[in-house]
Amino acid sequence: MSNDKGLQDAHIKIGTKQTMKAVENGLAAEVYVAEDCDQRLISKIVSLCEKHGVDITYVPTTRQLGEACGIEVGAAMSAVLKS
């Protein structure tokens, strides 16, 4: 994700609840998911994204995703909002 400099500048929602809510409300353009987060969360967001036609990009670790989002802790998932 290091080549995606736009992620930090985009309007994003960080965290499981906010990401799922953004997808459910049709606000998410794309979702990023950390591969090392709880598999139940991954399957939940994958089915939600499939239902709503939202693309998913996988990131190796929660730490890397958190850094990409500009926060100092790990993040299981985040959503880039439609502009």
LUMBA-454698 format. One record per atom (N, C-alpha, C): residue number from 1; atom name; x, y, z. Coordinates in Angstrom, 1 decimal. Layout:
BEGIN
  seq  atom      xx      yy      zz
  NUM    CA       X       Y       Z
...
//
This chain:
BEGIN
  seq  atom      xx      yy      zz
    1     N     0.8    -1.2     0.0
    1    CA     0.0     0.0     0.0
    1     C     0.9     1.3     0.0
    2     N     2.1     1.1     0.1
    2    CA     3.0     2.3     0.2
    2     C     2.9     3.1    -1.1
    3     N     2.5     2.5    -2.2
    3    CA     2.4     3.3    -3.4
    3     C     1.1     4.1    -3.5
    4     N     0.2     3.8    -2.6
    4    CA    -1.1     4.5    -2.6
    4     C    -1.1     5.7    -1.7
    5     N    -0.4     6.8    -2.1
    5    CA    -0.3     8.0    -1.3
    5     C    -1.6     8.7    -1.0
    6     N    -2.6     8.4    -1.8
    6    CA    -3.9     9.0    -1.6
    6     C    -4.7     8.6    -0.4
    7     N    -4.3     7.4     0.1
    7    CA    -5.2     6.9     1.2
    7     C    -5.2     7.8     2.4
    8     N    -4.0     8.4     2.8
    8    CA    -4.0     9.2     3.9
    8     C    -4.7    10.5     3.7
    9     N    -4.8    11.0     2.5
    9    CA    -5.5    12.3     2.2
    9     C    -7.0    12.1     2.0
   10     N    -7.4    10.9     1.7
   10    CA    -8.8    10.7     1.4
   10     C    -9.7    10.7     2.6
   11     N   -11.0    10.9     2.4
   11    CA   -11.9    10.8     3.5
   11     C   -12.0     9.3     3.9
   12     N   -11.7     8.9     5.1
   12    CA   -11.7     7.5     5.4
   12     C   -12.4     7.3     6.7
   13     N   -12.9     6.1     6.9
   13    CA   -13.4     5.6     8.2
   13     C   -12.5     4.5     8.6
   14     N   -12.1     4.5     9.9
   14    CA   -11.1     3.5    10.4
   14     C   -11.8     2.7    11.4
   15     N   -11.5     1.4    11.4
   15    CA   -12.1     0.5    12.4
   15     C   -13.2    -0.3    11.9
   16     N   -13.5    -1.4    12.5
   16    CA   -14.5    -2.4    12.1
   16     C   -15.9    -1.8    12.0
   17     N   -16.4    -1.2    13.1
   17    CA   -17.7    -0.7    13.2
   17     C   -18.0     0.4    12.1
   18     N   -17.0     1.3    12.1
   18    CA   -17.2     2.5    11.1
   18     C   -17.1     2.0     9.7
   19     N   -16.2     1.0     9.4
   19    CA   -16.1     0.5     8.1
   19     C   -17.3    -0.2     7.6
   20     N   -17.8    -1.1     8.5
   20    CA   -19.1    -1.8     8.2
   20     C   -20.3    -0.9     8.0
   21     N   -20.4     0.1     8.8
   21    CA   -21.5     1.1     8.7
   21     C   -21.4     1.8     7.3
   22     N   -20.1     2.2     7.0
   22    CA   -19.9     2.9     5.7
   22     C   -20.4     2.1     4.5
   23     N   -20.0     0.8     4.6
   23    CA   -20.4    -0.1     3.5
   23     C   -21.9    -0.3     3.4
   24     N   -22.5    -0.6     4.6
   24    CA   -23.9    -0.8     4.7
   24     C   -24.7     0.4     4.2
   25     N   -24.2     1.6     4.4
   25    CA   -24.9     2.9     4.0
   25     C   -24.6     3.3     2.6
   26     N   -23.8     2.5     1.9
   26    CA   -23.4     2.8     0.5
   26     C   -22.4     4.0     0.4
   27     N   -21.7     4.3     1.4
   27    CA   -20.7     5.4     1.4
   27     C   -19.3     5.0     1.0
   28     N   -19.0     3.7     1.1
   28    CA   -17.6     3.2     0.8
   28     C   -17.3     3.0    -0.6
   29     N   -16.2     3.5    -1.1
   29    CA   -15.7     3.3    -2.4
   29     C   -14.8     2.1    -2.5
   30     N   -14.1     1.9    -1.4
   30    CA   -13.1     0.8    -1.3
   30     C   -12.8     0.5     0.1
   31     N   -12.6    -0.8     0.4
   31    CA   -12.3    -1.2     1.8
   31     C   -10.9    -1.8     1.8
   32     N   -10.2    -1.5     2.8
   32    CA    -8.9    -2.1     3.1
   32     C    -9.0    -3.0     4.3
   33     N    -8.5    -4.3     4.2
   33    CA    -8.6    -5.2     5.3
   33     C    -7.2    -5.8     5.6
   34     N    -6.9    -5.8     6.9
   34    CA    -5.7    -6.4     7.4
   34     C    -5.8    -8.0     7.4
   35     N    -4.9    -8.6     6.7
   35    CA    -5.0   -10.1     6.7
   35     C    -4.8   -10.8     8.0
   36     N    -4.2   -10.1     9.0
   36    CA    -3.9   -10.8    10.3
   36     C    -5.0   -10.5    11.3
   37     N    -6.1    -9.9    10.9
   37    CA    -7.2    -9.6    11.9
   37     C    -8.1   -10.9    12.0
   38     N    -9.0   -10.9    12.9
   38    CA    -9.9   -12.0    13.2
   38     C   -10.6   -12.5    11.9
   39     N   -10.5   -13.8    11.6
   39    CA   -11.1   -14.3    10.4
   39     C   -12.6   -14.1    10.3
   40     N   -13.2   -14.1    11.4
   40    CA   -14.7   -13.9    11.4
   40     C   -15.0   -12.5    10.9
   41     N   -14.2   -11.5    11.3
   41    CA   -14.3   -10.1    10.8
   41     C   -14.1   -10.0     9.3
   42     N   -13.1   -10.7     8.9
   42    CA   -12.8   -10.7     7.4
   42     C   -13.9   -11.3     6.6
   43     N   -14.5   -12.5     7.1
   43    CA   -15.6   -13.0     6.3
   43     C   -16.8   -12.2     6.4
   44     N   -17.0   -11.5     7.5
   44    CA   -18.2   -10.6     7.6
   44     C   -18.1    -9.4     6.6
   45     N   -16.9    -8.8     6.6
   45    CA   -16.7    -7.6     5.7
   45     C   -16.7    -8.0     4.2
   46     N   -16.1    -9.2     4.0
   46    CA   -16.1    -9.7     2.6
   46     C   -17.5    -9.9     2.0
   47     N   -18.4   -10.5     2.8
   47    CA   -19.7   -10.8     2.3
   47     C   -20.5    -9.5     2.2
   48     N   -20.2    -8.5     3.1
   48    CA   -20.9    -7.2     3.1
   48     C   -20.5    -6.4     1.8
   49     N   -19.2    -6.5     1.5
   49    CA   -18.6    -5.8     0.4
   49     C   -19.2    -6.4    -0.9
   50     N   -19.2    -7.8    -1.0
   50    CA   -19.8    -8.4    -2.1
   50     C   -21.2    -8.0    -2.4
   51     N   -22.0    -8.0    -1.3
   51    CA   -23.4    -7.6    -1.4
   51     C   -23.6    -6.2    -1.9
   52     N   -22.7    -5.3    -1.5
   52    CA   -22.8    -3.9    -1.9
   52     C   -21.9    -3.5    -3.1
   53     N   -21.2    -4.4    -3.6
   53    CA   -20.3    -4.1    -4.8
   53     C   -19.1    -3.3    -4.5
   54     N   -18.5    -3.4    -3.3
   54    CA   -17.4    -2.6    -2.9
   54     C   -16.1    -3.5    -3.0
   55     N   -15.1    -2.9    -3.7
   55    CA   -13.8    -3.6    -3.8
   55     C   -13.0    -3.6    -2.5
   56     N   -12.3    -4.8    -2.3
   56    CA   -11.5    -5.0    -1.1
   56     C   -10.0    -5.1    -1.5
   57     N    -9.2    -4.4    -0.8
   57    CA    -7.7    -4.5    -0.9
   57     C    -7.2    -5.0     0.4
   58     N    -6.4    -6.1     0.3
   58    CA    -5.8    -6.7     1.5
   58     C    -4.4    -6.1     1.8
   59     N    -4.2    -5.9     3.1
   59    CA    -2.9    -5.4     3.6
   59     C    -2.4    -6.5     4.5
   60     N    -1.1    -6.7     4.5
   60    CA    -0.5    -7.8     5.3
   60     C    -0.9    -7.8     6.8
   61     N    -0.7    -6.6     7.4
   61    CA    -0.9    -6.5     8.9
   61     C    -1.7    -5.3     9.3
   62     N    -2.3    -5.5    10.5
   62    CA    -3.1    -4.4    11.1
   62     C    -2.2    -3.2    11.4
   63     N    -0.9    -3.4    11.7
   63    CA     0.0    -2.3    11.9
   63     C     0.2    -1.5    10.7
   64     N     0.5    -2.2     9.5
   64    CA     0.7    -1.5     8.3
   64     C    -0.6    -0.7     7.8
   65     N    -1.7    -1.3     8.1
   65    CA    -2.9    -0.6     7.7
   65     C    -3.1     0.7     8.6
   66     N    -2.8     0.5     9.9
   66    CA    -2.9     1.7    10.8
   66     C    -2.0     2.8    10.3
   67     N    -0.8     2.4    10.0
   67    CA     0.2     3.4     9.5
   67     C    -0.3     4.1     8.2
   68     N    -0.8     3.3     7.3
   68    CA    -1.3     3.9     6.1
   68     C    -2.5     4.8     6.3
   69     N    -3.2     4.6     7.4
   69    CA    -4.3     5.5     7.7
   69     C    -3.9     6.7     8.5
   70     N    -2.6     6.7     8.9
   70    CA    -2.1     7.9     9.6
   70     C    -2.4     7.8    11.1
   71     N    -2.6     6.6    11.6
   71    CA    -2.8     6.4    13.1
   71     C    -1.6     5.6    13.6
   72     N    -1.4     5.7    14.9
   72    CA    -0.3     5.1    15.6
   72     C    -0.6     3.7    16.1
   73     N    -1.8     3.2    15.9
   73    CA    -2.1     1.9    16.4
   73     C    -2.6     1.1    15.2
   74     N    -2.7    -0.2    15.3
   74    CA    -3.2    -1.1    14.2
   74     C    -4.6    -0.8    13.9
   75     N    -5.0    -1.2    12.7
   75    CA    -6.4    -1.1    12.3
   75     C    -6.8    -2.4    11.5
   76     N    -7.9    -3.0    11.9
   76    CA    -8.3    -4.2    11.3
   76     C    -8.8    -3.9     9.8
   77     N    -9.5    -2.8     9.7
   77    CA   -10.1    -2.5     8.4
   77     C   -10.3    -1.0     8.3
   78     N   -10.4    -0.5     7.1
   78    CA   -10.8     0.9     6.9
   78     C   -11.5     1.0     5.6
   79     N   -12.3     2.1     5.4
   79    CA   -13.0     2.3     4.2
   79     C   -12.7     3.7     3.7
   80     N   -12.4     3.8     2.4
   80    CA   -12.3     5.0     1.7
   80     C   -13.6     5.4     1.2
   81     N   -14.1     6.6     1.6
   81    CA   -15.4     7.0     1.3
   81     C   -15.5     7.6    -0.1
   82     N   -16.7     7.5    -0.7
   82    CA   -16.9     8.0    -2.1
   82     C   -16.9     9.5    -1.9
   83     N   -16.4    10.2    -3.0
   83    CA   -16.3    11.6    -3.0
   83     C   -17.5    12.3    -3.5
//
